[in-house]
């Protein structure tokens, strides 16, 4: 009987292979069918191509097989384990097969014993961010289909449901790893990379998020976690990203939501709160294209300081924000980093601080005309804290504090942007104190301070407007705020030998 509808054909093909595998006398033939189905029957350079083509042709059958086998999926998982353990499977072929293996495990209804069959064969670096090399080219992500495309090569597609089932399989593997750890077995997964994009749009249930959070927090042997996104989050960051961050037993967390045109968005304040609760972090990296926040910069500074203060094992912290998007007129996207620098001053193990932040903030509006404001603010307090930080901290080797102006990010989707561009001012004496502290420092090998403050002689109009209604005492204090370039020039000619790289720049006059 010929079934014309493809779904019937795929179901019947899966049923036929399932019957062969379940029948002891026909299992050898069934295993041969499984190898053909998943593209593992070939060896050599064409293995990756065969795996890709098999997924393309038989993807639905591949998805149905583990569901049909259920608790009796051992032959299928043993086939994956054999392939992943052999020299025949490496490079990109191994990446794709590892993803397919964990995804298939997630589709079975088996207990922890199923995970034990493959857990020790998986790569120490597990990911759903599958790279397909020459057969895929550049990546292209969509909400309903995560795939990599190259017109002249075979293309593999993994649906949102495929990624959700990979997520289920991951939970089983990590749970298995935790038990093996207790029995003194060697570590399995050491590095975990999760592409968040295909897991959006309510793809994961609350139960799944709670399960992975509990499982990850019980895992004591995971070295690093990397979270990636190209389109930002459209759901509660605390429930989603927070669920993926283990509360203990992890050394490094990297969050990369940075993309062209600043589409990767996230609320920094929620993430900083989450990271502050993790125990004994050593390395933190946060890169976000656009920070969407209704919180003022002062709260952001406080949370950065709290993160550094609570993580007494922290060795490196890298924070990069491409654009600060205000949610209300009353908030400010730029300010003084006093709490953050105070915590750095008191820290006993920090070696690397990299902070890259916009020196402007944006509020998009389709109703109001685009308005540009140049806002002057005092950075005396921040400069004093920075001077104390350079004098007091004896472990820092690299310190980068950079503020950038991004004039290309002011019109997004043809919506007019209202922009505040900030200029920091300080008196010359504060700059002298900073330069003298730098000259006395013996531990830093790299120091970068970009556009933290400006030279008032080059920004006279802005400074005059700022001081127009200020008290006489404050006017007197800032009457001599120029000559910063000459002071910095002196430092450059007399920098200490330990500083291999020293850069202090100021914004150009407009």
matplotlib code that plots the C-alpha trace (Angstrom):
import matplotlib.pyplot as plt

x = [0.0, 1.5, 0.9, 1.1, 1.3, 4.9, 4.0, 2.5, 5.6, 7.9, 5.9, 5.8, 9.5, 10.2, 7.8, 9.6, 13.0, 11.7, 10.4, 13.7, 15.7, 13.2, 13.4, 16.5, 16.8, 16.6, 18.5, 21.6, 19.5, 17.8, 21.2, 22.3, 19.1, 19.8, 23.3, 21.9, 19.2, 21.6, 24.4, 27.0, 27.4, 30.3, 33.7, 36.3, 36.0, 32.4, 31.0, 29.9, 28.2, 26.4, 25.2, 23.9, 22.2, 20.6, 19.2, 17.9, 16.2, 15.2, 14.9, 11.3, 12.1, 15.1, 12.8, 10.2, 12.5, 13.7, 10.0, 9.0, 11.9, 11.2, 12.8, 14.3, 16.4, 19.7, 20.6, 20.2, 22.2, 24.9, 25.2, 25.8, 28.3, 30.2, 30.4, 31.3, 34.0, 35.7, 38.3, 35.9, 33.9, 35.7, 35.4, 32.1, 30.7, 31.2, 29.4, 26.4, 26.2, 26.6, 23.7, 21.6, 22.6, 21.6, 18.4, 17.5, 18.1, 15.7, 13.0, 13.3, 11.3, 14.1, 15.6, 19.2, 20.5, 19.9, 22.1, 24.9, 25.2, 26.4, 27.5, 31.1, 31.4, 30.3, 32.7, 33.9, 32.5, 28.8, 26.6, 23.5, 25.3, 26.1, 28.8, 28.7, 31.8, 31.9, 28.5, 26.7, 28.5, 27.3, 24.6, 21.1, 18.7, 14.9, 12.5, 10.7, 13.8, 17.4, 19.6, 22.8, 22.6, 24.8, 22.9, 25.5, 25.8, 23.4, 21.5, 20.5, 17.6, 16.9, 13.5, 12.7, 11.3, 14.6, 16.4, 13.9, 14.4, 18.2, 17.6, 15.8, 18.6, 21.1, 19.3, 19.6, 23.3, 24.2, 22.2, 24.1, 27.4, 26.6, 26.0, 29.3, 31.1, 29.9, 31.3, 34.7, 34.5, 36.4, 34.6, 32.5, 31.1, 33.5, 32.2, 28.6, 27.5, 23.8, 22.4, 19.3, 17.6, 15.9, 14.7, 12.6, 8.9, 7.8, 9.7, 10.6, 8.1, 8.5, 9.0, 11.9, 13.5, 13.2, 14.6, 17.7, 18.3, 18.2, 20.3, 23.0, 23.2, 23.8, 26.7, 30.0, 32.3, 31.2, 34.0, 32.3, 29.0, 28.5, 25.0, 24.6, 21.9, 21.6, 18.2, 17.8, 15.2, 11.5, 10.7, 11.5, 15.3, 15.3, 13.3, 15.2, 18.8, 18.8, 17.7, 20.7, 23.3, 24.4, 24.4, 27.6, 30.4, 31.1, 34.2, 33.3, 30.1, 30.1, 26.9, 27.2, 24.1, 26.0, 25.1, 25.3, 22.8, 22.5, 19.5, 20.8, 19.0, 19.0, 18.4, 21.8, 20.4, 18.7, 21.8, 24.1, 21.7, 21.8, 25.6, 25.9, 24.2, 26.6, 29.3, 33.1, 33.0, 36.5, 35.7, 32.7, 32.1, 29.0, 28.7, 25.3, 24.4, 21.6, 20.8, 17.1, 16.6, 14.3, 16.9, 19.2, 23.0, 23.6, 21.8, 23.8, 27.0, 25.8, 25.1, 28.5, 30.1, 28.0, 29.1, 32.8, 32.4, 30.5, 32.8, 36.0, 37.5, 36.9, 40.0, 38.5, 35.4, 34.7, 31.6, 30.7, 27.5, 26.9, 24.0, 22.0, 18.3, 16.3, 12.8, 11.8, 12.8, 13.8, 16.6, 20.2, 22.4, 25.7, 27.1, 30.0, 31.4, 32.1, 30.8, 32.3, 35.7, 35.6, 34.9, 37.8, 40.1, 39.3, 39.4, 42.3, 42.4, 41.2, 43.6, 41.6, 38.8, 37.5, 34.5, 33.3, 30.2, 28.4, 28.9, 25.4, 21.9, 18.9, 15.2, 13.3, 10.0, 7.7, 5.8, 8.4, 10.9, 14.5, 16.3, 20.1, 21.4, 25.0, 25.0, 27.8, 28.4, 31.0, 33.4, 35.4, 34.1, 34.8, 38.3, 39.1, 37.9, 39.9, 43.1, 42.5, 41.9, 45.2, 47.0, 45.4, 44.8, 48.0, 46.7, 45.3, 47.3, 44.9, 42.4, 40.3, 37.6, 36.2, 33.3, 32.2, 30.0, 27.9, 26.2, 25.1, 22.6, 20.3, 17.8, 16.5, 13.7, 13.0, 12.0, 13.4, 15.8, 16.2, 19.8, 21.8, 25.5, 27.6, 30.8, 32.6, 34.5, 36.9, 39.5, 43.2, 44.3, 42.3, 44.0, 47.4, 46.6, 45.5, 48.7, 50.9, 49.1, 49.6, 53.3, 53.7, 51.9, 54.1, 51.6, 49.6, 50.9, 47.9, 45.9, 43.3, 41.1, 39.0, 36.8, 36.1, 36.6, 37.1, 39.4, 37.3, 39.5, 38.2, 34.6, 34.2, 30.6, 29.3, 31.2, 29.9, 26.3, 26.8, 28.2, 25.7, 23.5, 26.0, 27.1, 30.3, 32.3, 31.6, 32.4, 35.7, 36.5, 35.9, 37.4, 40.7, 39.6, 41.8, 45.3, 44.5, 46.3, 49.5, 49.2, 48.6, 51.5, 53.8, 52.6, 53.3, 56.9, 57.3, 55.3, 56.5, 58.4, 55.8, 53.2, 53.5, 50.4, 49.1, 46.3, 44.3, 42.1, 39.5, 36.6, 37.2, 35.5, 32.3]
y = [0.0, 3.4, 6.3, 9.5, 11.9, 12.3, 12.2, 8.7, 7.6, 9.0, 7.4, 4.0, 4.2, 4.9, 2.1, -0.4, 0.5, 0.3, -3.2, -4.3, -2.9, -4.4, -7.8, -9.7, -11.7, -8.7, -6.2, -6.2, -5.2, -2.6, -1.1, -0.8, 1.1, 3.4, 4.1, 5.0, 7.1, 9.2, 9.3, 7.5, 4.5, 6.2, 7.2, 9.7, 13.3, 12.8, 11.9, 15.4, 15.8, 12.5, 13.5, 16.8, 15.2, 12.5, 15.2, 17.0, 14.0, 12.0, 14.6, 13.7, 10.0, 10.7, 12.6, 9.8, 6.9, 7.8, 8.4, 5.0, 3.2, 5.1, 3.2, 0.7, 3.3, 1.7, 0.4, 3.9, 5.6, 2.9, 3.6, 7.3, 6.4, 4.2, 6.8, 9.6, 7.5, 6.6, 8.4, 8.3, 11.2, 14.5, 18.2, 19.5, 16.0, 15.4, 18.7, 17.9, 14.3, 15.4, 17.7, 15.0, 12.5, 14.8, 15.8, 12.2, 11.5, 14.3, 12.6, 9.3, 8.7, 6.6, 7.2, 8.2, 4.9, 6.1, 9.1, 7.0, 5.3, 8.5, 10.9, 9.7, 10.0, 13.6, 16.4, 18.3, 21.4, 20.8, 23.2, 23.7, 26.4, 24.1, 25.2, 23.3, 24.7, 24.7, 23.0, 25.8, 29.1, 32.1, 31.6, 32.8, 32.6, 32.8, 32.4, 29.4, 27.8, 27.9, 27.0, 27.7, 28.5, 28.4, 28.1, 25.9, 23.4, 21.1, 22.9, 21.4, 22.8, 22.3, 23.5, 25.2, 21.9, 20.2, 22.7, 22.2, 18.4, 19.0, 21.0, 18.0, 15.7, 18.2, 18.1, 14.3, 14.3, 16.9, 15.0, 11.9, 13.8, 14.9, 11.3, 10.2, 13.0, 11.6, 8.2, 9.8, 9.3, 11.8, 15.0, 15.0, 18.3, 21.1, 23.9, 24.6, 27.0, 27.7, 29.5, 31.2, 32.3, 29.0, 28.6, 31.7, 32.3, 30.2, 27.2, 26.0, 25.5, 26.7, 23.0, 22.7, 25.9, 24.9, 21.4, 22.8, 25.4, 22.7, 20.3, 22.9, 24.0, 20.4, 20.0, 20.8, 20.1, 22.6, 25.1, 27.6, 28.7, 30.8, 32.2, 33.6, 35.5, 37.5, 39.0, 39.6, 38.3, 38.7, 37.1, 37.6, 37.7, 36.5, 33.4, 32.5, 33.6, 33.2, 29.6, 28.8, 30.2, 27.6, 28.9, 27.0, 24.9, 27.1, 29.2, 31.3, 32.9, 34.7, 36.4, 37.5, 39.3, 41.6, 42.0, 44.4, 47.4, 46.7, 44.3, 42.1, 43.6, 42.7, 44.4, 44.6, 45.1, 41.7, 39.9, 41.6, 40.5, 37.0, 36.8, 38.2, 35.1, 32.7, 31.4, 31.6, 33.0, 33.6, 35.1, 37.1, 38.5, 40.4, 41.8, 43.4, 45.3, 47.3, 47.7, 48.4, 49.8, 52.0, 52.1, 55.0, 54.6, 55.0, 51.7, 50.1, 51.4, 50.0, 46.6, 46.4, 47.3, 44.7, 42.0, 42.7, 42.9, 39.6, 37.6, 37.5, 34.9, 37.1, 37.4, 39.1, 41.1, 42.3, 44.4, 45.9, 47.8, 49.0, 51.3, 52.4, 52.8, 54.8, 53.7, 57.0, 60.6, 60.6, 58.0, 58.6, 56.2, 57.7, 58.6, 58.2, 54.7, 55.3, 52.2, 50.0, 51.6, 51.4, 47.7, 47.2, 49.2, 46.7, 43.5, 41.1, 38.9, 40.9, 41.0, 42.2, 44.9, 45.9, 48.3, 49.6, 51.8, 54.4, 58.0, 58.8, 57.4, 57.1, 57.3, 56.2, 58.0, 57.9, 60.9, 63.5, 65.1, 64.0, 66.1, 66.2, 67.4, 67.8, 67.1, 68.2, 66.2, 66.3, 63.3, 64.6, 61.8, 59.1, 60.5, 60.4, 56.8, 55.8, 57.5, 55.6, 52.3, 52.6, 53.4, 50.8, 47.7, 45.6, 42.8, 44.5, 44.0, 45.3, 48.1, 49.5, 52.1, 53.3, 55.4, 55.6, 57.8, 55.9, 58.4, 55.6, 54.1, 57.1, 56.0, 52.5, 51.2, 54.8, 55.8, 59.1, 59.1, 61.6, 61.6, 62.8, 63.0, 63.4, 65.2, 64.7, 67.6, 67.8, 70.2, 70.0, 69.1, 65.8, 65.0, 65.7, 63.4, 60.6, 60.9, 60.8, 57.7, 56.0, 56.9, 55.4, 52.2, 49.1, 46.3, 47.5, 46.5, 47.9, 51.0, 52.5, 55.5, 56.6, 59.7, 59.8, 63.5, 66.3, 69.4, 72.5, 74.7, 72.6, 72.7, 76.3, 76.7, 73.6, 74.4, 78.0, 76.8, 74.2, 76.9, 79.6, 79.1, 77.4, 78.9, 81.1, 78.5, 75.9, 78.3, 79.0, 75.3, 74.7, 78.0, 76.2, 72.9, 73.1, 72.0, 68.3, 67.3, 68.9, 67.0, 63.7, 64.5, 64.8, 61.4, 59.8, 61.1, 59.8, 56.6, 53.7, 50.8, 48.2, 49.9, 48.2, 50.0, 53.3, 55.2, 58.2, 59.9, 62.7, 63.4, 65.8, 69.2, 69.6]
z = [0.0, -1.0, 1.3, -0.7, 2.2, 3.3, 7.0, 6.6, 4.8, 7.5, 10.3, 8.5, 7.8, 11.5, 12.5, 10.2, 11.6, 15.1, 14.6, 13.1, 16.1, 18.7, 17.1, 18.3, 15.1, 12.9, 15.0, 12.8, 9.8, 12.0, 13.1, 9.5, 8.8, 11.8, 10.5, 7.1, 8.6, 10.7, 8.0, 10.1, 7.8, 5.9, 7.1, 6.0, 4.8, 3.5, 6.9, 7.7, 4.3, 4.8, 8.2, 6.8, 3.8, 6.1, 8.4, 5.4, 3.9, 7.0, 9.7, 10.7, 10.7, 13.0, 15.4, 15.5, 16.1, 19.7, 20.6, 19.4, 21.0, 24.3, 27.2, 24.8, 23.0, 24.1, 20.6, 19.1, 21.9, 21.8, 18.1, 18.9, 21.6, 19.3, 16.6, 19.0, 20.6, 17.3, 15.3, 12.3, 13.8, 14.4, 13.7, 12.5, 12.0, 15.7, 16.6, 14.5, 15.7, 19.4, 19.0, 17.3, 20.0, 22.9, 21.0, 20.5, 24.2, 25.0, 23.0, 24.7, 27.9, 29.4, 32.9, 33.8, 32.5, 28.9, 29.6, 31.0, 27.6, 25.9, 28.7, 28.7, 24.9, 24.4, 23.9, 27.0, 25.2, 24.6, 22.6, 20.6, 18.7, 15.9, 13.3, 10.0, 8.3, 4.5, 4.2, 5.9, 5.5, 7.5, 10.1, 9.7, 12.6, 12.6, 15.5, 13.9, 12.3, 13.4, 10.6, 8.7, 5.0, 1.9, -1.4, -3.1, -0.2, 1.7, 4.4, 7.7, 9.7, 13.4, 14.6, 17.8, 19.0, 18.1, 20.4, 23.2, 23.0, 23.1, 26.2, 27.8, 26.8, 28.2, 31.6, 31.6, 30.7, 33.4, 36.0, 35.0, 35.2, 38.8, 39.9, 38.2, 40.0, 43.3, 42.4, 41.6, 37.9, 35.7, 34.7, 31.5, 30.3, 31.2, 29.0, 28.0, 25.3, 24.8, 21.9, 23.4, 20.2, 19.2, 22.7, 22.7, 22.1, 25.1, 23.6, 27.1, 29.8, 33.4, 34.5, 32.0, 33.3, 36.9, 36.1, 34.3, 37.1, 39.8, 37.7, 36.9, 40.5, 41.6, 39.0, 40.6, 37.7, 35.0, 34.3, 32.0, 30.7, 27.6, 26.6, 23.1, 21.4, 18.1, 18.6, 22.3, 24.7, 24.4, 27.7, 31.3, 31.6, 35.2, 34.5, 31.3, 31.6, 35.3, 35.0, 32.9, 35.4, 38.0, 41.5, 42.5, 41.0, 38.0, 37.4, 34.3, 32.9, 29.5, 28.2, 24.6, 23.3, 21.0, 17.4, 14.5, 14.8, 18.5, 18.2, 21.1, 24.1, 27.7, 31.1, 32.7, 36.2, 36.3, 35.0, 37.6, 40.4, 39.1, 38.9, 42.4, 43.8, 42.2, 44.5, 43.8, 40.2, 38.8, 35.3, 34.1, 30.6, 29.5, 26.0, 25.1, 22.0, 23.7, 27.3, 27.7, 31.2, 33.2, 35.9, 36.4, 35.9, 39.6, 40.3, 37.6, 39.3, 42.6, 41.2, 39.5, 42.8, 44.6, 42.1, 42.6, 46.3, 46.7, 44.3, 46.3, 44.0, 40.9, 38.6, 35.5, 34.7, 31.2, 30.5, 27.1, 26.3, 22.8, 23.4, 26.4, 25.6, 28.2, 29.0, 30.7, 30.6, 34.2, 33.9, 32.8, 30.9, 32.0, 35.4, 37.9, 38.6, 42.2, 43.9, 41.2, 41.5, 45.3, 45.2, 42.7, 45.1, 47.9, 46.0, 46.6, 43.5, 40.5, 37.6, 34.7, 34.4, 31.0, 31.0, 27.6, 27.7, 25.5, 26.4, 25.2, 25.8, 23.5, 23.8, 20.7, 19.9, 17.0, 18.3, 19.3, 17.0, 17.3, 19.9, 20.5, 23.9, 25.0, 28.7, 31.0, 34.2, 36.8, 37.1, 40.1, 42.3, 39.7, 39.1, 42.8, 43.1, 40.1, 41.5, 44.8, 42.9, 41.0, 44.3, 46.5, 44.4, 44.2, 41.9, 38.9, 35.7, 33.1, 33.6, 30.7, 31.2, 27.8, 26.9, 23.2, 21.2, 18.6, 16.3, 13.9, 16.5, 16.7, 14.1, 14.5, 12.2, 11.1, 14.6, 15.7, 18.6, 21.3, 22.3, 25.3, 24.6, 27.8, 28.5, 31.8, 33.3, 36.2, 37.5, 36.5, 40.0, 39.8, 36.5, 38.1, 41.0, 38.7, 36.6, 39.7, 40.9, 37.6, 37.7, 41.1, 40.3, 40.0, 39.0, 36.0, 32.5, 30.6, 31.4, 29.1, 30.0, 27.0, 27.0, 30.7, 30.8, 28.3, 28.2, 28.9, 26.7, 23.8, 24.9, 26.1, 24.9, 26.7, 29.9, 29.9, 29.6, 32.3, 34.8, 33.9, 37.0, 39.3, 42.6, 42.6, 44.5, 41.8, 39.0, 40.7, 41.0, 37.3, 36.0, 35.5, 33.9, 30.9, 30.0, 30.5, 27.4, 28.6, 31.9, 30.1, 27.8, 30.8, 32.0, 28.6, 28.7, 32.3, 32.4, 34.6, 33.1, 34.1, 31.9, 28.5, 27.1, 28.3, 26.6, 27.9, 25.4, 25.5, 23.2, 20.4, 20.5, 18.5]

ax = plt.figure().add_subplot(projection="3d")
ax.plot(x, y, z, "-o")
ax.set_aspect("equal")
plt.show()
